[in-house]
């Protein structure tokens, strides 16, 4: 089967928080769907206690070239993870206002002044 999905930014974001061994496949599967990666995570499950934090081993695996000399994460990605400077770029950036914030701003900027003008209210 191989790889069925990768969201590198999501993977980096997940790795900024401690991941317990027992949660590895559930949490990390959101960022990388790959047979070899899941095999590695299952090996960790049998090798370590359930509450062991596995981030360092996972990052090491993701930055070590595989048999095709490919890596999932670059050294700059690891720096982002360690410094917690990861931004999630899939879709909208994390700094963009949410849909509700956009609606609220639209109401405050455009609709409320119109209602005030219609009602004769001078307080805008």
C-alpha positions as CSV (number, residue, x, y, z in Angstrom):
1,X,0.0,0.0,0.0
2,X,2.8,2.5,0.8
3,X,1.8,6.1,1.6
4,X,-1.8,7.1,1.4
5,X,-1.5,10.7,2.8
6,X,0.9,13.2,4.2
7,X,0.3,16.6,5.7
8,X,3.7,17.7,6.8
9,X,2.6,20.9,8.5
10,X,0.0,18.9,10.5
11,X,2.6,16.3,11.4
12,X,5.0,19.0,12.6
13,X,2.2,20.6,14.6
14,X,1.3,17.3,16.3
15,X,5.0,16.7,17.2
16,X,5.2,20.1,19.1
17,X,3.3,18.4,22.0
18,X,4.4,15.4,24.0
19,X,3.0,12.1,22.5
20,X,2.6,9.1,24.7
21,X,3.5,5.7,23.2
22,X,-0.1,4.5,23.6
23,X,-1.4,7.5,21.6
24,X,1.2,7.4,18.8
25,X,-0.8,5.8,16.0
26,X,-4.0,7.7,16.7
27,X,-2.3,11.2,16.9
28,X,0.4,10.8,14.3
29,X,-1.8,9.1,11.7
30,X,-3.5,12.5,11.2
31,X,-0.2,13.8,9.8
32,X,1.3,10.8,7.9
33,X,-0.4,7.7,6.6
34,X,2.3,5.3,5.6
35,X,2.7,1.6,6.1
36,X,6.4,1.8,7.2
37,X,5.6,4.6,9.6
38,X,2.8,2.6,11.2
39,X,5.0,-0.5,11.4
40,X,7.5,1.7,13.2
41,X,4.9,3.0,15.6
42,X,3.7,-0.6,16.4
43,X,7.3,-1.5,17.1
44,X,7.5,1.3,19.6
45,X,4.3,0.1,21.3
46,X,5.7,-3.3,21.9
47,X,9.2,-1.9,22.9
48,X,8.2,0.8,25.4
49,X,5.8,1.5,28.2
50,X,2.4,3.0,27.3
51,X,3.2,6.4,28.9
52,X,6.7,6.8,27.5
53,X,7.0,10.0,25.4
54,X,8.0,9.0,21.9
55,X,8.6,12.3,20.2
56,X,12.4,12.1,19.9
57,X,12.3,8.6,18.4
58,X,9.6,9.6,16.0
59,X,11.4,12.7,14.8
60,X,14.6,10.6,14.4
61,X,12.7,8.1,12.2
62,X,11.1,10.9,10.1
63,X,14.5,12.5,9.5
64,X,16.4,9.3,8.7
65,X,16.5,8.4,5.0
66,X,14.5,5.3,4.1
67,X,15.5,2.7,1.6
68,X,14.8,5.1,-1.3
69,X,16.9,7.8,0.4
70,X,13.7,9.8,1.2
71,X,13.0,11.7,4.4
72,X,9.7,12.9,5.7
73,X,11.1,15.9,7.6
74,X,14.1,18.1,7.0
75,X,16.4,19.5,9.7
76,X,14.6,22.9,9.4
77,X,11.3,21.1,10.2
78,X,12.9,19.6,13.4
79,X,14.0,23.1,14.4
80,X,10.5,24.4,14.0
81,X,9.2,21.5,16.1
82,X,11.8,22.0,18.9
83,X,11.3,25.8,18.9
84,X,7.5,25.5,18.7
85,X,7.4,27.8,15.7
86,X,5.2,25.5,13.5
87,X,2.4,27.1,11.5
88,X,-0.3,25.0,10.0
89,X,-0.4,26.0,6.4
90,X,-2.9,23.6,5.0
91,X,-6.0,25.5,4.1
92,X,-5.9,28.9,5.9
93,X,-3.0,30.0,8.0
94,X,-3.5,29.7,11.8
95,X,-3.4,33.5,12.1
96,X,-6.4,34.2,9.8
97,X,-9.7,35.1,11.6
98,X,-12.2,32.3,11.9
99,X,-15.5,32.4,10.0
100,X,-17.3,33.6,13.1
101,X,-14.8,36.5,13.6
102,X,-15.3,37.4,9.9
103,X,-19.1,37.5,10.4
104,X,-18.8,39.5,13.6
105,X,-16.5,42.0,12.0
106,X,-18.9,42.3,9.0
107,X,-21.8,43.0,11.4
108,X,-19.9,45.6,13.4
109,X,-18.5,47.4,10.3
110,X,-21.4,47.4,7.9
111,X,-24.7,46.2,9.3
112,X,-24.8,48.0,12.6
113,X,-24.1,51.4,11.2
114,X,-26.9,50.9,8.6
115,X,-29.4,49.9,11.4
116,X,-28.4,53.0,13.3
117,X,-29.0,55.2,10.3
118,X,-32.4,53.6,9.7
119,X,-33.5,54.0,13.3
120,X,-32.2,57.5,13.6
121,X,-29.7,56.5,16.3
122,X,-26.7,58.8,16.2
123,X,-24.6,56.3,18.2
124,X,-22.7,54.3,15.6
